[in-house]
Amino acid sequence: MPCLSDPQSFTADKAKDRATAVRACRRCPAIEQCGRFADLNRERFYVWGGRDRGPRYEWHRFRDTPGDAGEVRDHGSGS
């Protein structure tokens, strides 16, 4: 399996390197199972099942923006 022989390209921050991993997935016999595993486990980063889900650093950048899902809000009783 390509991800076992070259794990760095599957978890790279550079899109060019992850594109190499996506191409390598095309010849993997576990591509469908890998994609299902990632979907079921809500994997949001890197390359899974032949799909580039993006680098981890972008998630942190957006998560820490005021007003997004990272901010705790009180939706209590409406008073």
N, C-alpha and C positions, 0 to 999 in steps of 0.2 A: 504494500500500500504506500502510495507516494507520501502521505502525511507522516508515516513512520520513518521514512528514509531522509526526509528534508523538512522537519517540523518548523524550522525558522521561517520559511516562506509562507507557511499557513498562518502564522501569528505576527507577520511583519506590519510595521506602521506604514510603509510605503505601498501605495496602490500598485505600482509596477511589480513589486515582489509578490503581492497577493494575487495578481493576475497570472503570474507563473504557476502559482498553486492551483488556481481555478482550472487552468489548462491541464495540469497533471491529474486532476480529479477525473477528467473525461475517460481515462483508461483504468480507473479503479473499479474493481468488482463490487465494492461496498458503497458506491456513491448514493444509492437510494436509501439504504439503511442509515447512512451517516446523516443525510438530510433530514430524515424522519426523527432521528435521535436529537438533532439540533433543534428542530421545531418543538418537539415534546418537552425539551429541557430549556426552552426559551433562550438558546444561545444567541447573543446579540452581536458578538464580535468575531472578527477573523473569518477564515474560510471553512465552511462546513458543507459537505454534500455538493460540491461544485459551485457554491454560491458565496460571493464575497459579501459578508455582513458588515464590513467596515472595521476601521481600527478602534481600539479601545479609547484612545485619547480624545476622540471626537465626542464620545458619550459624556466624559467628564466635563468637557468644555460646555456642552449644552445643559447638562444636569445642574451645574452650579450657577446658571443664569437666574437672576431673581424672577419670580413669577412662574417658574416652570414646575414640573412634578417634584423636583427636589425640595421645594419650599413647603413647609408644614403650614396648613391653614385650618382654622376652626370653622367647620360647617355646621356646628351645633344645632340648637333649637330654633334658629332663625331670628333671635331677638337682637 
